[in-house]
């Protein structure tokens, strides 16, 4: 079953891929309304911090006029890295929904498991595997194209 908010994140991932960015997308939802949506922009912005999660948190904070996003839910196509997990914690996101697991770079259910660390002051409720197969296929297709000969 497809989640309508994850579908928005998947659309942002596809758009990022078309911009030659690693295709990861995110949507931030508050009270049932999409407040912000974004995809990776690290290459376009020459900014290693321009991951989809950071971009969507920044956009939502501007839109809402506040740094803390208490009560908001974040939908992202790939398990967040350590940097993004920390930003999610600092923003006080209520719930994190992510699609595909990232055994190499993920920091939620893999790697450092940031939300389980004593240094983490706020941990969102985490729901993984939301449209995970679709999210994984977008990433696989992106990298398969880049590895193809010719």
PASEBA-1860 file (N, C-alpha, C; in nm, 3 decimals):
! residues 150
1> XXXXXXXX> 0.084/-0.119/0.000/0.000/0.000/0.000/0.089/0.125/0.000 ~ 0.057/0.218/-0.086/0.135/0.340/-0.098/0.084/0.445/-0.001 ~ 0.176/0.511/0.065/0.144/0.620/0.155/0.149/0.751/0.076 ~ 0.047/0.834/0.086/0.041/0.955/0.002/0.154/1.053/0.032 ~ 0.201/1.060/0.156/0.311/1.151/0.187/0.444/1.093/0.138 ~ 0.460/0.960/0.148/0.581/0.899/0.096/0.583/0.912/-0.056 ~ 0.468/0.910/-0.118/0.462/0.927/-0.264/0.520/1.063/-0.303 ~ 0.497/1.165/-0.222/0.555/1.298/-0.247/0.706/1.292/-0.232
9> XXXXXXXX> 0.754/1.224/-0.129/0.899/1.208/-0.111/0.960/1.131/-0.228 ~ 0.892/1.028/-0.276/0.941/0.952/-0.391/0.947/1.041/-0.515 ~ 0.849/1.127/-0.534/0.851/1.221/-0.648/0.970/1.315/-0.637 ~ 1.001/1.360/-0.516/1.118/1.446/-0.494/1.247/1.370/-0.522 ~ 1.251/1.242/-0.487/1.368/1.160/-0.516/1.388/1.147/-0.667 ~ 1.280/1.120/-0.739/1.290/1.109/-0.885/1.340/1.241/-0.946 ~ 1.286/1.353/-0.898/1.328/1.485/-0.949/1.476/1.508/-0.920 ~ 1.522/1.468/-0.803/1.664/1.483/-0.768/1.750/1.402/-0.866
17> XXXXXXXX> 1.708/1.281/-0.896/1.781/1.197/-0.991/1.791/1.261/-1.128 ~ 1.684/1.326/-1.171/1.686/1.395/-1.300/1.783/1.513/-1.301 ~ 1.813/1.567/-1.182/1.911/1.676/-1.169/2.052/1.620/-1.148 ~ 2.067/1.489/-1.162/2.194/1.418/-1.141/2.239/1.419/-0.995 ~ 2.143/1.432/-0.905/2.169/1.419/-0.762/2.135/1.276/-0.722 ~ 2.195/1.226/-0.614/2.154/1.096/-0.562/2.005/1.109/-0.528 ~ 1.921/1.021/-0.582/1.776/1.038/-0.572/1.716/1.003/-0.435 ~ 1.723/1.100/-0.349/1.660/1.088/-0.217/1.567/1.206/-0.202
25> XXXXXXXX> 1.447/1.180/-0.152/1.348/1.285/-0.136/1.285/1.281/0.001 ~ 1.226/1.396/0.039/1.164/1.407/0.171/1.043/1.499/0.165 ~ 0.952/1.476/0.257/0.835/1.562/0.275/0.812/1.578/0.424 ~ 0.783/1.700/0.467/0.755/1.726/0.608/0.609/1.764/0.621 ~ 0.541/1.695/0.712/0.396/1.707/0.727/0.362/1.753/0.869 ~ 0.274/1.850/0.878/0.225/1.898/1.008/0.074/1.910/1.000 ~ 0.006/1.847/1.093/-0.140/1.849/1.098/-0.203/1.806/0.965 ~ -0.144/1.703/0.904/-0.199/1.649/0.782/-0.171/1.730/0.656
33> XXXXXXXX> -0.089/1.834/0.667/-0.058/1.922/0.554/0.091/1.916/0.523 ~ 0.125/1.904/0.396/0.265/1.906/0.355/0.315/2.050/0.367 ~ 0.408/2.071/0.458/0.464/2.204/0.482/0.582/2.230/0.390 ~ 0.660/2.126/0.362/0.777/2.141/0.276/0.809/2.008/0.211 ~ 0.874/2.015/0.096/0.918/1.897/0.024/1.051/1.932/-0.042 ~ 1.139/1.833/-0.051/1.272/1.860/-0.109/1.339/1.730/-0.149 ~ 1.437/1.744/-0.236/1.523/1.634/-0.275/1.667/1.675/-0.252 ~ 1.757/1.580/-0.262/1.899/1.612/-0.248/1.941/1.723/-0.343
41> XXXXXXXX> 2.030/1.811/-0.295/2.085/1.919/-0.377/2.233/1.942/-0.347 ~ 2.303/1.837/-0.309/2.444/1.853/-0.270/2.530/1.900/-0.386 ~ 2.509/1.844/-0.503/2.590/1.883/-0.620/2.547/2.019/-0.673 ~ 2.418/2.037/-0.686/2.366/2.163/-0.739/2.408/2.283/-0.653 ~ 2.405/2.265/-0.521/2.439/2.374/-0.429/2.585/2.373/-0.385 ~ 2.661/2.271/-0.428/2.799/2.255/-0.380/2.802/2.261/-0.227 ~ 2.715/2.181/-0.167/2.694/2.184/-0.022/2.673/2.042/0.028 ~ 2.771/1.989/0.098/2.760/1.851/0.147/2.646/1.834/0.247
49> XXXXXXXX> 2.597/1.942/0.304/2.486/1.932/0.399/2.349/1.939/0.332 ~ 2.343/1.954/0.202/2.215/1.973/0.132/2.145/1.840/0.103 ~ 2.141/1.754/0.203/2.063/1.630/0.193/1.915/1.666/0.195 ~ 1.832/1.578/0.143/1.688/1.603/0.136/1.630/1.636/0.274 ~ 1.673/1.563/0.377/1.618/1.586/0.511/1.653/1.725/0.563 ~ 1.777/1.767/0.544/1.820/1.899/0.590/1.745/2.007/0.513 ~ 1.735/1.989/0.381/1.666/2.088/0.298/1.520/2.102/0.338 ~ 1.454/1.991/0.366/1.312/1.998/0.400/1.292/2.057/0.541
57> XXXXXXXX> 1.382/2.027/0.632/1.375/2.086/0.766/1.396/2.237/0.758 ~ 1.494/2.280/0.681/1.519/2.425/0.664/1.397/2.496/0.603 ~ 1.341/2.435/0.499/1.226/2.496/0.431/1.105/2.503/0.524 ~ 1.081/2.397/0.600/0.967/2.395/0.693/0.986/2.497/0.805 ~ 1.107/2.508/0.857/1.134/2.605/0.963/1.109/2.748/0.914 ~ 1.151/2.776/0.790/1.124/2.908/0.731/0.974/2.931/0.714 ~ 0.907/2.831/0.659/0.763/2.840/0.633/0.684/2.863/0.762 ~ 0.723/2.792/0.869/0.650/2.800/0.995/0.701/2.910/1.087
65> XXXXXXXX> 0.819/2.964/1.055/0.875/3.072/1.137/0.923/3.026/1.274 ~ 0.974/2.904/1.279/1.026/2.852/1.406/1.131/2.747/1.381 ~ 1.224/2.734/1.476/1.333/2.637/1.458/1.292/2.495/1.497 ~ 1.204/2.482/1.592/1.158/2.350/1.637/1.033/2.311/1.560 ~ 1.028/2.187/1.518/0.916/2.138/1.437/0.837/2.032/1.513 ~ 0.816/2.058/1.641/0.740/1.965/1.726/0.605/1.935/1.663 ~ 0.568/1.809/1.667/0.440/1.767/1.611/0.445/1.734/1.464 ~ 0.560/1.757/1.399/0.573/1.731/1.255/0.621/1.589/1.230
73> XXXXXXXX> 0.585/1.539/1.115/0.626/1.406/1.070/0.711/1.422/0.945 ~ 0.818/1.346/0.938/0.909/1.351/0.824/0.904/1.219/0.749 ~ 0.883/1.229/0.619/0.884/1.114/0.529/1.007/1.128/0.441 ~ 1.093/1.028/0.441/1.215/1.031/0.360/1.235/0.896/0.295 ~ 1.288/0.896/0.173/1.295/0.772/0.096/1.405/0.677/0.140 ~ 1.508/0.729/0.208/1.619/0.644/0.252/1.648/0.669/0.399 ~ 1.688/0.566/0.469/1.725/0.578/0.610/1.825/0.694/0.627 ~ 1.798/0.788/0.715/1.886/0.904/0.733/2.026/0.867/0.784
81> XXXXXXXX> 2.122/0.948/0.740/2.261/0.936/0.786/2.272/1.000/0.925 ~ 2.390/0.996/0.983/2.412/1.053/1.116/2.380/1.203/1.120 ~ 2.428/1.278/1.019/2.404/1.422/1.016/2.254/1.451/1.013 ~ 2.182/1.379/0.930/2.039/1.403/0.918/1.962/1.355/1.041 ~ 2.004/1.244/1.099/1.941/1.197/1.222/1.956/1.301/1.333 ~ 2.074/1.361/1.343/2.096/1.466/1.443/2.005/1.585/1.416 ~ 1.994/1.627/1.291/1.906/1.740/1.257/1.760/1.708/1.291 ~ 1.719/1.586/1.264/1.582/1.543/1.296/1.560/1.552/1.447
89> XXXXXXXX> 1.658/1.510/1.524/1.649/1.518/1.669/1.643/1.664/1.716 ~ 1.735/1.746/1.665/1.739/1.887/1.707/1.612/1.961/1.669 ~ 1.550/1.923/1.556/1.427/1.988/1.512/1.305/1.938/1.589 ~ 1.324/1.834/1.669/1.216/1.776/1.750/1.102/1.718/1.664 ~ 1.142/1.655/1.553/1.044/1.588/1.467/0.973/1.480/1.550 ~ 0.842/1.472/1.537/0.763/1.376/1.614/0.779/1.233/1.564 ~ 0.763/1.216/1.431/0.771/1.082/1.373/0.857/1.086/1.247 ~ 0.937/0.982/1.230/1.017/0.964/1.110/0.968/0.840/1.039
97> XXXXXXXX> 0.931/0.856/0.913/0.894/0.745/0.827/0.998/0.738/0.716 ~ 1.063/0.624/0.700/1.157/0.615/0.590/1.133/0.489/0.508 ~ 1.178/0.495/0.382/1.155/0.386/0.288/1.260/0.278/0.297 ~ 1.368/0.292/0.223/1.471/0.189/0.215/1.572/0.201/0.328 ~ 1.618/0.086/0.375/1.727/0.086/0.474/1.858/0.116/0.403 ~ 1.952/0.172/0.478/2.085/0.201/0.425/2.189/0.137/0.517 ~ 2.222/0.008/0.492/2.317/-0.061/0.579/2.455/0.005/0.585 ~ 2.495/0.074/0.479/2.628/0.138/0.477/2.628/0.275/0.543
105> XXXXXXXX> 2.531/0.359/0.511/2.534/0.498/0.558/2.424/0.537/0.653 ~ 2.329/0.448/0.677/2.218/0.480/0.765/2.261/0.489/0.910 ~ 2.190/0.570/0.987/2.226/0.589/1.128/2.106/0.579/1.220 ~ 1.998/0.519/1.172/1.877/0.505/1.253/1.866/0.361/1.301 ~ 1.850/0.267/1.208/1.843/0.126/1.242/1.972/0.053/1.208 ~ 2.064/0.122/1.146/2.196/0.069/1.111/2.302/0.163/1.166 ~ 2.428/0.126/1.148/2.537/0.215/1.187/2.533/0.257/1.333 ~ 2.546/0.387/1.357/2.556/0.438/1.495/2.424/0.435/1.571
113> XXXXXXXX> 2.313/0.416/1.502/2.181/0.414/1.567/2.166/0.537/1.658 ~ 2.175/0.651/1.593/2.183/0.780/1.663/2.075/0.800/1.770 ~ 1.952/0.763/1.740/1.843/0.789/1.835/1.853/0.707/1.963 ~ 1.935/0.603/1.963/1.954/0.520/2.082/2.074/0.564/2.165 ~ 2.146/0.667/2.121/2.266/0.711/2.191/2.234/0.807/2.305 ~ 2.311/0.805/2.413/2.289/0.896/2.525/2.298/1.044/2.485 ~ 2.375/1.074/2.381/2.389/1.213/2.335/2.266/1.265/2.262 ~ 2.175/1.176/2.229/2.052/1.215/2.158/1.949/1.264/2.260
121> XXXXXXXX> 1.910/1.390/2.248/1.816/1.449/2.345/1.669/1.427/2.308 ~ 1.642/1.400/2.182/1.505/1.374/2.139/1.508/1.267/2.030 ~ 1.429/1.164/2.047/1.419/1.059/1.946/1.275/1.054/1.894 ~ 1.258/1.063/1.763/1.123/1.051/1.708/1.077/0.906/1.711 ~ 0.949/0.885/1.696/0.899/0.751/1.669/0.945/0.718/1.527 ~ 0.995/0.598/1.505/1.051/0.562/1.374/0.971/0.447/1.314 ~ 0.936/0.465/1.186/0.865/0.364/1.109/0.943/0.342/0.980 ~ 0.995/0.222/0.961/1.079/0.194/0.845/1.005/0.108/0.743
129> XXXXXXXX> 1.059/0.105/0.622/1.006/0.018/0.518/0.883/0.073/0.449 ~ 0.851/0.201/0.468/0.734/0.262/0.404/0.767/0.281/0.255 ~ 0.701/0.207/0.169/0.731/0.209/0.025/0.879/0.184/0.000 ~ 0.938/0.100/0.082/1.081/0.073/0.074/1.127/0.014/-0.057 ~ 1.047/-0.072/-0.117/1.087/-0.133/-0.244/1.093/-0.028/-0.354 ~ 0.997/0.062/-0.357/0.997/0.169/-0.458/1.116/0.261/-0.439 ~ 1.144/0.296/-0.314/1.258/0.384/-0.285/1.389/0.318/-0.324 ~ 1.404/0.190/-0.292/1.526/0.117/-0.325/1.543/0.107/-0.476
137> XXXXXXXX> 1.434/0.084/-0.548/1.444/0.070/-0.694/1.487/0.201/-0.760 ~ 1.440/0.314/-0.710/1.483/0.444/-0.764/1.635/0.458/-0.750 ~ 1.687/0.424/-0.634/1.831/0.432/-0.610/1.908/0.333/-0.697 ~ 1.861/0.209/-0.702/1.929/0.107/-0.783/1.935/0.146/-0.930 ~ 1.824/0.195/-0.983/1.819/0.235/-1.124/1.915/0.350/-1.150 ~ 1.921/0.445/-1.060/2.011/0.560/-1.073/2.156/0.515/-1.084 ~ 2.199/0.428/-0.993/2.337/0.382/-0.992/2.365/0.283/-1.105 ~ 2.267/0.204/-1.142/2.283/0.109/-1.255/2.312/0.188/-1.384
145> XXXXXX> 2.240/0.299/-1.405/2.262/0.384/-1.524/2.404/0.439/-1.528 ~ 2.455/0.477/-1.412/2.588/0.538/-1.407/2.700/0.436/-1.427 ~ 2.670/0.310/-1.398/2.771/0.204/-1.413/2.767/0.138/-1.550 ~ 2.661/0.166/-1.626/2.646/0.102/-1.756/2.757/0.147/-1.851 ~ 2.811/0.052/-1.927/2.917/0.090/-2.023/2.863/0.178/-2.134 ~ 2.950/0.265/-2.183/2.917/0.343/-2.301/2.867/0.475/-2.274
END
